[in-house]
Amino acid sequence: MLLLALAFLAGVCTLQWCAELPPGYSYILAVMALLLLRHPVLRYLAVFLLGLFWAALRAEIVLGTQLDASLERQTLLVEGTVLDLPRQLSGARIRFLFHVERLDAGAGWVDFGARVRLSWYETARVPAPGERWQLAVRLKRPHGFANPGGFDYERWLFQQRIRATGYVRKDARNQRIAAGEVSVISRLRHRLMAFHGGLDEGGTALSLVRALTVGDRSAIAAEQWDRLRETGTSHLMAISGLHISLVAAMVFWLARHVWSRIGRLTEHIPARKVAAICAIIAAVLYALLAGFSIPTRRAVVMVSVLMLAVASGRYGSLLQVLCLAVFATLLIDPLSVLSAGWWLSFWAVAVIAWFVTGRTGRESLAQKWVFMHVALAISMLPLLLAFFQQASLIAPFANIVAVPWVGMLVVPLAMVGTLLFSVSEDAAGLLFRLSGWLLDMLWPWLDWLASLEFASWQQHQPIPWTLLPALAGLALLFVPRGMPGRWPGVLLLLPLFTVTPLRPEPGAARVTLLDVGQGLAAVVQTRHHTLVYDTGPAFGPAFDAGSAVLVPFLRQQGVRYLDRLIISHGDNDHIGGAGSLLRAYPAARIFSSVPDKLPDNTVGYCRQGQRWNWDGVEFLMLHPGHEYWHAGNNASCVLHIEAAGGHRLMLTGDIESAAEYRLLRGHADALSAEVLVAPHHGSKTSSMPAFVRAVAPKIAVFPAGHLNRFRFPDRQVVARYAAAGATLYQTGESGAVDITLAADTVAPAVSLYRERHPRYWSPVD
């Protein structure tokens, strides 16, 4: 059973690494695989192929509806149904899922039939689930930042079956068409959301209770999330395996206890069967109340497999049940493997199953409880580092207390409050507040643990090949007591931490222009030093390019120390991520044309003539001169980089024609560069013909976002660089642009993130 489950899983996973889906005629192999299932030798190959083609079939269904590229940037009239409770975001902005049944681009209604994610700004109208609306919207196909180490938004949208994103425009045609049909669960959930909103005052622990009852985590403050992540307890605030299993277990115990005392009924239907069915029903209802998200659905499947095995009396070992759960979840949703949560959930369950069934010893219950959490923390380390480049070292100590506290006290009270809500809102409110009070009691423990210097471990993303010896090392470490050869497992774990990403050779520089949307963020690495030039935009109070792109990239690269930060000027699309970056990576030295806009009091001005050498790579500041300080775009710091061998690259910020002409007058002989990061994102106010001729770039990179509202780069500017013989790239289209300047190469080497990591779900024109 284990090998069959692994073969099916391997087939499903193989598809996710493909750049394209298999051609239609290849499904003949799936038919052949069905015929080979009974063959003792080829059975596993057959199961592998079935997993591959089952995942491909489901992916084709999702990709079957795609917004035409010609409809992007157009105002469309759509009709459809609201799918979920709108989330209140910053300001008067809401976000919700909407099933578009048909759309009109001006030539009449056409069927569409896809799920889209909409934002609605400055509106007092809040759609309710089940309502049918007509809306004027602007949509675009799924598109997100594409950078090493960063969150893959396109993959997440695909896994969530979201085929477009966009926003509702102010338009008189926006109107509700019909109230629609709303289930009892949806109405209850809507009322509970509103009730919790009235209870939750000042972002207290009641926001966590709200997450535990209706699955709405939008009210959890950023500081609370930070504390949960630092202590490894964020899983407690997600309605998934732990809480759904807990509710199912409580209902199972209660139903079995009651049914056993009814009398003769137990002679016809055993109590365990009734209890198992009741547990499944309770799990489904709890998942529906939480919005029936993908994690809750996965948890329901796992619980249902276990309960059905218990009801049939044929559950065998926990390992067999786990394998059946893997099969069931992948049959229902093979795209689950795109979620880190799927891997973490099953890995944690596998470790617990091994602990429950595979270990022997005479430890007390308390000792076993402690050891299980220590074993979980160690065994989860490879996956946590692979997915997030960080792990909590104090997670065992936090979870030893937090899991029973939340699971045995907070969740039961919250669930009873939910059951009483329709009978007495006062009683429900009292229980919700009591749950919040219990969480408030837990919080000082988490605060103290998070304050410890060794609370978390952050490092580079493990090199893929190091994961296999790490898993083998874990298997050795946790073999049952009495078996020899356990401690060499530690040696197999070492490559996970010690094998780091390669740095440039002495005299070489690697410059990465990151995809931060409409903005600029560049990382320059030499053999032993790292410089960041600009930090991209801030998109709101809780989201910026520093935390979403720069910090994950630096961690993925194994950067522990930032030698220098240069902020070219004060526009949001260049300085917006600086605060988040500096909190994670305090820089040794900071230079800017606007030092007063940065939090560090030691920031110095970038000045013409500043020069330094790192590992054989020359850095020279060409601009601004004294007269250009505080002069907006034209005050941008212009940095010239020359590696050994004479390869050159220039970072220009947002300089415009006036600064370009000044550079031509003062540094005409020093402007030559094979690689130019185009001034001002390719605006028509920059890249004057004389400046382009003086630089004579072979490569020009436009740090401009996909479908940005400024329509950068300008067509005339693009034509100008093309006429000069430059190869052109745009970060918003190609993803991160990686450029290596090395002495042993004829020209700078260019690598594009989207070309290195093609995926079948990425939109294709």
Buried (B, 14 or more C-beta within 10 A) or exposed (E): BEEBBBBBBBBBBBBBEBEEBBEEEEBEBBEEBEEBEEEEEBBBBBBBBBBBBBBBBBBEEBBEBBBEEEBBEEBBBBBBBBBBBBBBBEEEBBBBBBBBBBBBBEEEEEEBEBBBBBBBEEBEEEBBBBBBBBBBBBBBBBBBBBBBBBBBBBBBBBBBBBBBBBBBBEEEEBEBEEEBEBEEBBEBBBBBBEBBBEBBEEBBBBBBBBBBBBBBBBBBBEEBBEBBBBBBBBBBBBBBBBBBBBBBBBBBEBBBEEBBEEEEEBEEEBBBBBBBBBBBBBBBBBBBBBBBBBBBBBBBBBBBBBBBBBBEEEBEEBBBBBBBBBBBBBBEBBBBBBBEBBBBBBBBBBBBBBBEEBBEEEEEEEEEBBBBBEBBBBBBBBBBBBBBBBBBBBBBBBBBBBBEBBBEBBBBBBBBBBEBBEEEBEBBBBBBBBBBBBBEEBBEBBEBBBEEEEBBBEBBBBBEEBBEBBBBBBBBBBBEEEEEEBEEBEEBBEBBBEBEEEBBBBBBBBBBBBBBBBBBBBBBBBBEBBBBBBBBBBBEEEBBBBBBBBBBBBBBBBBEEBBBBBBBBBBBBBBBBBBBBBEBBEBEBBBBBBBEEBEBEEBEBBBBEBEBEBBBBBBBBBBBBEEBBEBBBBBBBBBBBBBBBEBBBBBBBBBBBBBBEBBBEBBEEBBBBBBBBBBBBBBBBBBBEEBBEBBBBBBBBBBBBBBBEBEBBBEEBBEBBEEBEBBBBBBBBBBBBBBBBBBEEEEBBBBBBBEEBEBBBBBEE
